Amino acid sequence: MKISADLELSASKQEVEQWADAAFDWLFDKIWTPAFKEAWFFEDFWKAGNALDCMVNYWSVRKPSQDRIKKLQTMLDQAFQTFTTDDPDRQRRHWRDDYGWWGNAFVTLYKNAKAIGIDDSTKQYCAIKAKLCWTVLELSAKDSESDTNPDHKYLGAGYAAWNNGSLSDYLNGPLKTEYTPNTVTNLGFWALSLGIFENIDSNAAYFTAARKTFDWFYSFQEQDYFLFNPYDLIVETVNSNAHPAWCKPNRPELKPDPRAWSADQGVFLYNLRKTLKYAYQYDPLNLPPCVIDAITHLYKAFMTYSVCISPDDHIFREYETDPAAGGNSSNFNHNYATGPGVFMRYAGLSIPLLNNDVDGDDSMKQILSRTINASAASAWANQNDFNPGQIFCWDVKAPMLSELYKRNYDGQERDTQSAFEFAFQTAALDLFVAWLRLYSES
C-alpha cells in the first residue's frame, strides 16, 4: 500500500497488526509476573507510566479483550493507590519528569476510554490524577518563575519545572548535578498541559501553562547551542554549559556536543504542532511566528543531517551521546533506551498535524513515514528467535543488541537486563503502532 507517490509500505495492515499484537503480548504478559511487577512497576516508576501510555496507545488502535480490560483495571487500581493524596506537596516523592509520563498516560486513557472499554468512574479518576500530576509540575515551574534575578536565567530560571529540587537548591546545595530544568521534564509538562486543555478541562490556565513553557524554551533559541545542538536537535537541558554533568561529554575522545535525546525530538514536534493549532486563537500576532520558527529549526535536523535517520536505509537510530558511559549521562542505558519508541509514538500522532501550513510539512511527513516503515520492518526482522515477539534493537544489520547498548547490557544483574528488555519492548510496540497509524493516512 502506498501513502504517497514514492513510498510504499513494506507489509500489509494485517501483517503489521499481527506484529503489534505479538509485541504487546510479550510486554503485557511479562508485567504480571511478580518479579517484573515488583522491580519494574514500583522501582522504575517513570518506565511504568511510559509503558502504560504505550499500551493505551496500542489499545487505541487495537481494542483489548474483556480479560485484558480487567487486568488493565487492576493495574490502574495499583497506579491510583500510588498517587495516594491530592496534596501535590505530599505527593511528590519521585523525580518530577515521572509525573509528566504518568500524567500523559492518564490523559491518553481518558480520551480513549470509550474505545478501550473502561468505565466512567475509572475515566474520571484518570482526569483527577492527570491534574494532580500537572499540579506537581506547575508548582515547580511557578517557583522557578519567581526568581527574577537576570543572572539566574543562564541556569534555566523562568517558568520551568526542575527534575528534582529547585533553582534555590541548585544555588545553595552541593548536589548541583541532581538539579536541572531538563527538557524531558518540561516537554512532559507542556504535553500534559495541552492534553488536559484539549481533552479534560478547557480552562485557559492549562493553555497558558503550555504557552509559558514554550516561551521559556524559545527564550534560549537565539543563543548558540542553548536550545538546539549543532545538528539542530533540541538539547536535553537548555544551556548544557550550565549543567555539564548531564549534558556534555567530558572525555577527550568525544566531541563536547550538547546532549540530545531521541524522545525529546518527537515530543517537541508534537507539542509545537499542537501549540500552533491554538496560537492563532490566543495570540495571533506574536505566538505563531515563534512556533513556526522553532518547527522550521527542528525540521532542519531531519532534512539536513543524518545523525538519527540513516540516509542509506532510513532506519531510525539513537543520537550517539556519550555512548561508552553506562549511567544517565549516556543515551544507551536502560533509562534512555526507550527513546526511539517515544519518538515514534509522538511522530505517529504528529503526522496528521502536518497539514502544509508550515514550509517543509510535506517533506517532513515523508521523512517520518519512511523511517517508521523502514524501522518497523527491520525491528520485526530482528526479533529474538528464541522468544518470538520480543524485540531488541531495530537495526537488522547489527547483532541482537547493537554494540552501544551491548556495552551497558552485558554483565549486568538480571533485573537491570530486564529493565533494558522492557525499554526495548515498549519502544518496539510504539513503533508498530506508529506504523499502523500510517494506514489511516493512506
Secondary structure, DSSP 8 states (H G I E B T S, - for coil): -EEETTEE-SS-HHHHHHHHHHHHHHHHHHHTSHHHIIIIIITSHHHHHHHHHHHHHHHTTS---HHHHHHHHHHHHHHHHHS--S-HHHH--S-THHHHHHHHHHHHHHHTHHHHT--HHHHHHHHHHHHHHHHHHHHHHHHHHT---GGGGGGT-SS---SSS-HHHHHH-S-GGG---BHHHHHHHHHHHHHHHHHT---HHHHHHHHHHHHHHHTTTTSTTTSB-TTS-BBSBSSGGG-HHHHS--STTS-----B-HHHHHHHHHHHHHHHHHHHHH-TTTHHHHHHHHHHHHHHHHHT--SSB-TTT--B----SSTT--STTSTTSTTTTTHHHHHHHHHHHHGGG--SSSTTHHHHHHHHHHHHHHHHHHHHHTB-TTSTT-B--S-TTS-SS-HHHHHHHTT--HHHHHHHHHHHHHHHHHHHHHHHHHHHH-
